[in-house]
């Protein structure tokens, strides 16, 4: 069976290489692609580029990955002092989200990806979540990756159907979250402190957006618990590929 063609967005970072220090690079952690491939997808990485329509027309599914904050000017807020932003990535991913919705393209939006989608469709964010028992200040990397908190998923939601449960434990890497949900999106999961942890689209668009990082829960037991989300997304992309075969999309 042909694997559906899944695009995953990337970061622009400055890294040290054999050709010099601080070299600009489009990068993505391998933990994003591994579960998509394990679920049966064929992955292509998407740096900010012209031709958003041409890119989307060749995809069967889209993963909007995590990363740095979207510039708050996109939702009428002020930037945080000391923060850096990537205008090219912001614009590219907002355009991808809008184009995916227009096409009904399956989307899995993770952390920043959820935030990008909410902004693109007219919602807003909490620029910095007030510190609570379940959402504390940003910590050292190892502590941040290890942090966990419970969530409750709405009964009858697609997400509850995917996981087969309404109570879950997820990681706690983000410092922003949805403030006002965009028209056409509705919250379907919450932390005990009320922070929105997932949204879905109204109607039948196959769109999953989660505030946690399922790809970074790599302990074997946790990874197995997160695979149903990737499997559902890739399954929707496979169905789309069957409905819109490559010949209709142009040469890949």
N, C-alpha and C positions, 0 to 999 in steps of 0.2 A: 504494500500500500504506500502511495506517495505521501511523504511527510508534508504537512502544511508549513508554509513559509512564514516564519515569525520574526518580526523586527523588534529589536530591543534598543532603547535609547542609551546613550553613553554620557560620561562626564568629560569635560575638558580640564585636564590637570597638567601640572608642570612637574616633570620627573627627571631624575638624574639618569643619564645613559652614557654609553661609551663615546658618544659624540658631543657630550657636554652636560653641564648641570642646568636644571630648570628648563628642559626641553618641553614644548607644548605637545600634548598627546591626547587623543581620544581614547578613553579607557573604560573598562567595566569589569567588576569582579566576576570570576568564573562561577561563583555561586548562583548568579542570575541565570546563566545559560544551562547549567547542569540539569536542573529539574525540568526545564522546558524540553531539552533533548531527551531526558529519560521518559517524559510523557509522550514522546513521538514527534516533536516539532523539529524543523530545520531552522537554525538561527542565523540571522544576519544582523550585524551591529549597525546602528543608525547614529552617526554624528550629525550635528546641525548642517543642513545642506539646502540648497535651492531645490525646487522641484518637489515640494511636499506631495502634490497630487500624484505625480508620477511614482513616487515611492509608495504611497498608500495603495495605488491601483495594482501594485505587484505583491502586496502582502495578503496573507490569510488571517493574520492576527498581529496584535501590537502589545508589547510590554512597555509601559512607561515606568522607568526605573527610579530608584531613590537617588538622593544626592543633596546638593546645597539648596538653600532657600530660593524660592522664586522672589524676584524683586517686589516688595510690597506695593510699589506704585501701580501694579496691575490690578490691585483691589482697593486702592484709595487709602493705603496706610503709609506710614513713614518707614524708611529703612532703619535697621538697627546699627548703632555705632560699632565699627570694627568688623562688620560683616562684609564679605565679598559676594558678588552676584555675577551671573553669566547671562547677559542679555541675549546672546545668540541662542543659547540653549532654551531660555524662557520662550522666546518667540517661536522657535522651531517646535517645541513640544506643545505649546498652546495650539498651534496650527495643526499638528498631528491629532490632538484630541478632538478638535472641531471637525476635521476631515473624517476621522474614524466614526464619529457619531453620525455624520451625514451619510456614510456608506453602510452603517450597521456593522462595521468591522469589529470582531471580538477584541476586547481590551482587558488586560490585567494591569491595573495601576497600583504601584507599590509606594507607600509613604509619600515622597515628593510627587510621585505620579498621581496619587489621589488628590493632592493639593493643586497640582497643575490642572487637572480635570475640573475641579470645583471652581477654580478661577476662570478657566476658559469658558465655562458655561454660565458665569455670572454670579458666583458665590464669593465668599470672603473667608479669611483665615484669622485665627488667633496668632498674632505675630510671635508671641512667646507664651506658652501655657503657664498659668500660675502654678507654683510648685505645690504638689499634693503628695499624699502617701504613695500614690501609684504613678505619678509623673514628677520625679525629682529633678534637680539641676543636672546639666550635662556633666558626666564623670569621665574618668580615664577610660580608654578604649575597652580594656578587658572587663571592667565593671559595667560599662554601658552594654556590652554584648551579653553579659550574664543577667542583666536586669529582666524581670518578668512581672506581669500583672494579669489578673483575670479579666475576661470580657464576657458580656452576655450578648447573644445574637438573637435578633428578632425571630419569633416564631413565624413560620411560613415563608421566610425569605429564601432566596436562592442560596445564600451563604450557609444557612442552616441545613439546607438540603445537601450541599456539597460536603460539609463536615459531618453531617449526621448527628449533630449535637448543638445545643444552644449555649453551653458553658465551655469556655476554652481558656487556656493560658497562653499568652503571647509575649514577645519581647517588647522592650521599651526604649527605642533608640531615638524617637522623634522629640522635638521641642516645640513643634507647631501642630495645629490641627484645624479642622473645619470650625468656623464660627457660624456663618449663615450658609446653609446648603444651597447650591445652585438650583434654579428651576429645572425640573426634570430629574433631579437626584433626590434620594431620600436615605436617611441614616438607617442602618440595619444592625449595628453593633456599637456597644458602649463599654467604656471602663467604669468601675464603680464611682469614680469622681465625676462622671458625666461626659467625659471627653468622647467624641465620636471616633470610633475605631474602624468603621467600614460604611460605605454607601453603595447603593445600587441604582440603576437607571429605572425610571418609570417605563412601563411597556415591556417589550420582549427583547430589547437590545442586549446581547451577551456582554455585559460590562460588570467587572468585579473590581472594586477599589478598596484596598485595605491600608490602614495606617501603620500597621506593624510590618516587619520584614520577614515574610515566610521563608525566603531564600537563605536567610542568615541563621535559621534555626537548624543547624547542621548535625547536632547530636542525632544518632540513628533513629531513636524513638521519636524525637520531635520532627525530624525530616519526614518520617513516614506519616506522621499526623498531618503534615502540610501538603503532601503530594496530591490529595484529592482536589485541592484548589488548582494546581497546575494541570492536572488531568482534565478537569472540567473545561478549563480555558482552551487547552490544545484540542480537545474533542470538538468544541464549538468552532475552532479554526479549521479543523478537518471537514466539518460539515459545510463551512463556507467555501472551502476549496472545491468540494464536490459540486456545489451550486454554481461556482464561478471558476471553471477550469482555466489552466494557464493560457490556453489559446485565446481566451477572451481578454486576458490581461496584457497581452503583448509579450515580447520575448523577455525571459528572466535571465 
